[in-house]
Amino acid sequence: MARTPDYFKGKTIAITGAGSGIGRATAVIFAREGARIVCGDINVTGGEETVRRVSAAGGEAIFIPTDVTKRDDVRRFIHIGRERFGRIDFLLNSAGGALKRSAFLEIDDALWDLSFDLNVKGTFYGMQEMLPHMLDNGGGTIINIASMAHKRGGPGTSVHYASAKGAVVTMTLGVAREFADRGIRCLSISPASVDTAFQAASGTSKEQAQRALNSIPMKRIAEADEIAELVLFMCSDACQFMTADTVYVSGGGGYR
Ligand SMILES: NC(=O)c1ccc[n+]([C@@H]2O[C@H](COP(=O)([O-])OP(=O)(O)OC[C@H]3O[C@@H](n4cnc5c(N)ncnc54)[C@H](O)[C@@H]3O)[C@@H](O)[C@H]2O)c1
């Protein structure tokens, strides 16, 4: 929660991957706080549904179809958001995914490249297109969604994904430190399993999901809201000395 009441009122967040899961939950929670939301996603139906949910809750959001692997799309996403709301205060890079589970020796070039295009380049484009605008405004906060996988390495199923999320954690650290004296804070969140479409989209088997669950002391996976509330706190004025780090949200698990 913010230190100042109404801290988010009239402020704007741009969210990639806003059409589902953590991105959508963050849109709805920021709307609850009175913020406006610029939603980007490759999935038009999902993006429009997020706008509908924000509007139904009395908030204001726009959706811009955006493929984060394409720089021009990301540039357009930020540009339209700025034109509509004048200023963007926060950026959440949530678009990402594991795409497919694969043993290390079976990861082919296409899977490797797409993992890095989506998770690393998408985040890189988001930050590079947003930062000049935030610097002009005298500051801003960027949150990147990484993954607990980066700490575990993804043996057997997801080295491509874990490596890409490792790059997200490192890129966050570098950007945070490069711009720390210019009003920019940049953080990443490394969740363990979260109950979203992600698991099905990455072809996670029942056995793999059960193994992940067994390794979590709380014996459940996270809700998307539980990640979104952390995004809200990180963007708030109650979190002003925090930058560069990744925060693990894991129910106590995931350290093996
Ligand atoms: N769900 C989990 O267990 C989990 C765990 C750790 C990290 N994460 C990370 O959290 C982030 C959000 O995932 P989620 O769990 O909300 O999954 P999700 O599948 O519900 O949402 C991901 C969204 O990204 C969008 N997307 C995919 N490719 C895109 C592209 N090229 N351009 C724009 N949008 C694109 C999808 O359409 C979808 O709406 C991802 O970066 C994911 O890697 C998820």
The ligand as an ORCA input file, in Angstrom:
! r2SCAN-3c Opt
* xyz 0 1
  N       2.533    -18.235    -14.079
  C       3.691    -18.644    -13.585
  O       3.805    -19.728    -12.994
  C       4.906    -17.741    -13.694
  C       5.989    -17.983    -12.830
  C       7.103    -17.166    -12.920
  C       7.124    -16.139    -13.840
  N       6.070    -15.942    -14.672
  C       6.149    -14.834    -15.634
  O       5.089    -13.955    -15.382
  C       4.811    -13.201    -16.560
  C       3.321    -13.166    -16.790
  O       2.882    -14.479    -17.042
  P       1.461    -14.991    -16.522
  O       1.723    -16.016    -15.493
  O       0.593    -13.840    -16.228
  O       1.012    -15.796    -17.824
  P      -0.184    -15.538    -18.854
  O       0.047    -16.549    -19.927
  O      -1.469    -15.540    -18.122
  O       0.100    -14.066    -19.404
  C       1.123    -13.764    -20.312
  C       0.597    -12.744    -21.307
  O       1.666    -12.386    -22.204
  C       1.119    -12.276    -23.495
  N       2.129    -12.421    -24.532
  C       2.727    -13.562    -24.959
  N       3.574    -13.285    -25.972
  C       3.492    -11.947    -26.192
  C       4.103    -11.065    -27.102
  N       4.997    -11.488    -28.009
  N       3.790     -9.748    -27.037
  C       2.897     -9.289    -26.121
  N       2.275    -10.079    -25.248
  C       2.575    -11.394    -25.274
  C       0.079    -13.388    -23.570
  O      -0.837    -13.181    -24.632
  C      -0.536    -13.309    -22.182
  O      -1.645    -12.424    -22.169
  C       5.610    -13.858    -17.676
  O       6.753    -13.069    -17.944
  C       6.001    -15.200    -17.094
  O       7.195    -15.682    -17.658
  C       4.956    -16.712    -14.611
*
